[in-house]
Amino acid sequence: MCKKPKIYIRADGNSEIGLGHVIRSLALAEMLKEDFSCIFATRFLTDYIHTEARKVCDDVIKLPESDDHFEAFLSCLSGDEIVVLDNYFFDTDYQKAIKNKGCKLVCIDDIHDTHFVADVVINHTGGVTADAYSVELYTQLCLGVQYVLLRKDFLKAAPMRNNFTANNNLLICLGGADPHNHVLQILRWLQEKQLNFKCHLVLGNAFLHKQEIDIFLQNTTLHIQTYHNLSSKDMVELMQQCSQAICAPSSISMEYLTVRGGTLYLQQIADNQKEVLTFYRQKKLGFELSQISLLSPPIPSKQSLNLFDGISDKRINKFFKMLSI
């Protein structure tokens, strides 16, 4: 049996920076695990991250939480691997250090604020064009939602998107962390508006404001059911039940548009979500929270929804197979 090529995936996540880098990197690992041996390296190895990583990776490496993590990761590489970097502090010099090892390099990016020497750059934000990037002549750009990094349960659900009818179920999920507790502000606003939704509130593993939410839930007039640490399969099933959703313009919104394609209201909670927010509004895929309506919600563009076609894994796999030759 042929030995699978190795891919080292380097990403961090915690309650301060969120889990977006980790979730999309592990989604990539799931896309590639049949043809590659994936190793996940991170500084903040919580039980949740370790469990999720072991579902799709052959090994997990705990790196130092100090700046020693840069050299520690380089020391793991022998030069015949593909390396995937997903964070904003991997500058051009560090990319060059990995390339100088002899590795092929892929960067997952959504802010295009540095020069890339990577072989491939993946940015699944819609509306970004090649002229936004400073890259080498050999660098291949995978830009747009046709390269969306989602777990397979979400991608497989895309063909069922048109099989659901409208209802009063409202999904509320702002991702894995929501460090400034925007979700509490949203719940207070919904209560003030006295909207009679059946709310399904999903709180992520890195969410640190559960006590404040519990106090609100004890006194609210809203109909709210809460969920914690849902698997991707359970999340798909919940999304399919909800014809409207309030999400951050991040991976969670891409999951919802792929699975359900219902009316999506957007709450930005981080600076790096501005381009996603702009794209959704231009394509009529996402709407202002002030537009929320139980009886006559705004309708997303069917043409734009078709961009989330559920086969991004096949497109991405082709690039990695070319790199492994």
C-alpha positions in Angstrom: 0.0 0.0 0.0 1.3 3.5 -0.9 2.1 5.8 2.0 -0.2 8.8 2.0 1.5 12.2 1.6 1.6 14.2 4.8 -0.1 17.6 5.4 0.7 19.6 8.4 -2.1 22.0 9.3 -1.3 24.9 11.6 -4.1 26.9 13.2 -5.1 28.4 16.6 -8.4 29.1 18.3 -9.6 30.1 21.8 -12.2 32.2 23.5 -10.4 35.5 22.6 -9.7 34.9 18.9 -12.6 32.6 18.2 -12.6 29.1 16.7 -13.0 30.1 13.0 -9.4 29.3 12.0 -9.6 25.9 13.7 -13.1 24.9 12.3 -12.3 25.7 8.7 -8.8 24.1 8.9 -10.3 20.9 10.3 -13.0 21.1 7.5 -10.1 21.1 5.1 -8.6 18.1 6.8 -11.9 16.2 6.5 -11.9 17.0 2.7 -8.4 15.6 2.3 -8.1 12.7 4.8 -8.9 10.0 2.3 -5.9 10.8 0.2 -3.5 12.5 2.7 -2.3 11.9 6.3 -3.2 15.1 8.1 -1.4 16.3 11.3 -2.9 19.3 13.2 -0.6 21.6 15.1 -2.0 24.2 17.5 -1.0 26.3 20.6 -4.3 26.1 22.5 -5.2 22.4 22.7 -8.5 22.3 24.6 -10.4 19.0 25.0 -12.9 20.2 22.4 -10.2 21.0 19.8 -8.3 17.8 20.5 -11.5 15.7 20.1 -12.5 17.5 16.8 -9.0 17.3 15.4 -8.7 13.5 16.1 -11.9 12.9 14.1 -10.2 14.0 10.9 -6.4 14.0 11.6 -4.0 11.2 12.2 -2.1 13.1 14.9 -2.3 16.3 16.9 0.7 18.4 18.0 0.6 20.8 21.0 2.8 23.8 20.4 4.1 26.3 23.0 1.8 29.1 23.7 4.7 31.6 23.7 6.4 32.9 20.6 8.5 29.7 20.6 5.7 28.2 18.6 7.2 29.5 15.4 10.4 27.5 15.7 8.7 24.6 17.3 6.5 24.1 14.3 9.4 24.5 11.9 11.3 21.8 13.8 8.4 19.3 13.0 9.0 19.6 9.3 11.3 17.4 7.3 10.7 19.1 4.0 8.6 16.6 2.1 5.2 17.8 3.5 2.5 20.1 2.4 2.0 22.8 5.0 -1.3 24.7 5.6 -1.1 27.9 7.6 -4.3 29.6 8.9 -3.7 32.7 11.0 -2.8 36.4 10.5 0.6 36.3 12.1 2.3 34.1 9.5 4.1 36.8 7.6 6.1 36.6 4.4 9.4 35.7 6.2 7.8 32.8 8.0 6.3 31.6 4.8 9.7 31.7 3.2 11.2 29.7 6.2 8.7 26.9 5.5 9.4 27.0 1.7 13.1 26.9 2.4 12.6 23.7 4.2 11.4 22.2 0.9 7.7 22.1 1.8 4.8 23.0 -0.4 2.8 25.7 1.2 -0.9 26.6 1.3 -2.2 29.7 3.1 -5.8 30.1 4.2 -6.5 33.8 4.3 -9.3 36.3 4.4 -7.6 39.7 4.9 -4.9 39.8 2.1 -2.6 42.1 4.1 0.8 40.5 3.4 2.8 39.3 0.4 2.3 35.6 -0.1 5.0 33.2 -1.3 2.7 30.2 -0.9 2.0 27.8 -3.7 -1.7 28.2 -3.1 -3.8 30.8 -1.3 -7.4 29.9 -0.3 -9.9 32.6 0.5 -13.5 31.5 0.5 -14.8 35.0 1.0 -17.1 36.0 -1.8 -16.3 39.0 -4.0 -12.5 39.0 -3.5 -10.5 39.3 -6.8 -7.0 38.4 -7.6 -5.9 42.0 -7.8 -6.4 42.3 -4.0 -3.4 40.0 -3.5 0.3 40.4 -3.6 1.7 37.0 -4.6 4.5 35.2 -6.5 4.0 34.4 -10.2 3.6 30.7 -9.3 1.0 31.2 -6.6 -2.4 29.9 -7.4 -5.4 31.6 -6.0 -8.6 29.8 -4.9 -11.0 32.6 -4.3 -14.7 32.7 -3.6 -17.4 30.6 -2.1 -16.8 27.8 -4.7 -13.9 26.9 -2.4 -15.8 27.2 0.8 -14.2 25.2 3.6 -17.0 23.4 5.3 -17.3 20.0 6.9 -18.8 17.3 4.7 -22.1 17.0 6.6 -22.8 20.6 5.5 -21.7 20.0 1.9 -23.8 16.9 1.5 -26.9 18.7 2.6 -26.7 21.3 -0.2 -28.9 19.3 -2.7 -31.8 19.2 -0.1 -31.8 23.0 0.3 -35.0 23.6 -1.7 -37.1 21.0 0.0 -38.2 23.0 3.0 -41.1 25.3 3.8 -41.2 28.5 5.8 -41.8 28.3 9.6 -41.3 30.4 12.7 -38.1 28.7 13.8 -35.2 31.1 14.1 -31.6 29.9 14.5 -29.3 32.2 16.5 -25.6 31.4 16.3 -22.6 33.7 16.2 -19.9 31.1 16.1 -17.7 29.3 18.6 -16.7 32.2 20.8 -18.6 35.5 20.5 -16.1 37.2 22.9 -18.1 40.4 23.4 -21.4 38.6 24.0 -23.2 40.1 21.0 -25.7 37.3 21.3 -27.1 38.8 24.5 -27.6 42.1 22.8 -29.6 40.3 20.0 -31.8 38.4 22.5 -32.6 41.7 24.3 -33.5 43.3 21.0 -35.7 40.4 20.0 -37.5 40.6 23.4 -38.0 44.4 23.0 -39.5 43.8 19.5 -41.8 41.0 20.9 -41.3 38.8 17.9 -43.0 35.5 18.4 -40.2 33.3 16.9 -39.3 29.9 18.3 -35.6 30.7 18.9 -32.9 28.0 18.7 -29.8 29.4 20.4 -26.5 27.6 19.7 -23.6 28.6 21.9 -20.1 27.6 20.9 -17.5 25.7 22.9 -15.4 28.8 23.5 -18.3 31.0 24.7 -17.5 32.5 28.1 -20.7 34.4 28.9 -23.0 31.5 29.7 -23.9 32.8 33.2 -25.2 36.1 31.7 -27.2 34.2 29.1 -28.7 31.9 31.8 -29.8 34.9 33.8 -31.5 36.4 30.8 -33.2 33.0 29.9 -34.7 32.8 33.4 -36.6 36.1 33.0 -37.3 36.4 29.2 -40.6 36.1 27.6 -39.0 34.7 24.4 -39.4 31.1 23.5 -35.8 29.9 23.4 -34.2 26.5 23.3 -30.5 26.4 23.8 -27.9 24.0 22.4 -24.2 23.4 23.3 -21.4 21.6 21.4 -23.5 20.3 18.6 -21.9 17.8 16.2 -21.9 18.8 12.5 -24.7 16.3 11.8 -26.9 17.7 14.6 -26.1 21.3 13.4 -27.3 20.3 9.9 -30.5 18.9 11.2 -31.2 22.1 13.3 -30.4 24.4 10.4 -32.8 22.4 8.2 -35.6 23.2 10.7 -35.0 26.9 10.7 -36.2 29.0 7.8 -34.6 32.2 9.3 -31.3 32.7 11.0 -29.2 35.3 12.8 -25.5 34.5 12.3 -22.1 36.2 12.2 -20.8 36.7 8.6 -18.4 33.8 9.1 -18.3 30.0 8.6 -21.5 29.6 10.4 -23.3 31.7 7.9 -21.8 29.8 5.0 -23.0 26.6 6.7 -26.5 27.9 6.9 -26.6 29.1 3.3 -25.3 25.8 2.1 -27.7 23.7 4.2 -30.9 25.7 4.3 -30.6 28.8 2.2 -33.2 30.6 4.3 -33.4 34.2 5.3 -30.1 35.2 6.9 -29.7 38.2 9.2 -26.1 39.3 9.9 -24.3 40.4 13.0 -20.7 41.3 12.5 -18.6 40.5 15.6 -15.0 40.8 14.2 -13.1 43.1 11.8 -12.2 40.3 9.4 -15.9 39.7 8.6 -16.4 43.0 6.8 -15.8 41.6 3.3 -18.2 38.7 3.9 -20.8 41.1 5.1 -20.5 43.3 2.0 -20.6 40.3 -0.3 -23.8 38.9 1.3 -25.5 42.2 1.0 -24.5 42.8 -2.6 -25.7 39.4 -3.6 -28.9 39.6 -1.5 -27.9 36.6 0.6 -27.9 38.3 4.0 -29.9 41.2 5.5 -29.9 43.8 8.2 -31.2 42.6 11.6 -33.7 45.5 11.4 -35.4 43.8 8.5 -36.4 40.7 10.5 -40.0 39.7 10.1 -42.0 36.7 11.1 -44.6 37.0 8.4 -42.9 38.6 5.4 -39.1 38.1 5.7 -36.8 39.3 2.8 -36.1 36.6 0.3 -32.5 35.6 -0.5 -31.4 35.5 -4.2 -31.8 32.0 -5.6 -29.2 32.7 -8.2 -26.7 33.7 -5.5 -27.6 30.7 -3.4 -26.5 28.4 -6.2 -22.9 29.5 -5.5 -23.0 27.3 -2.4 -23.2 24.1 -4.5 -21.8 21.6 -2.0 -18.8 20.4 -4.2 -16.1 22.8 -2.9 -14.3 19.7 -1.5 -13.8 18.3 -5.0 -12.3 21.6 -6.3 -9.9 21.9 -3.4 -8.8 18.3 -3.5 -7.6 18.7 -7.0 -5.2 21.5 -6.0 -3.7 19.4 -3.2 -3.3 16.4 -5.4 -1.3 18.6 -7.9 0.9 19.8 -5.0 1.7 16.2 -3.9 3.0 15.1 -7.3 
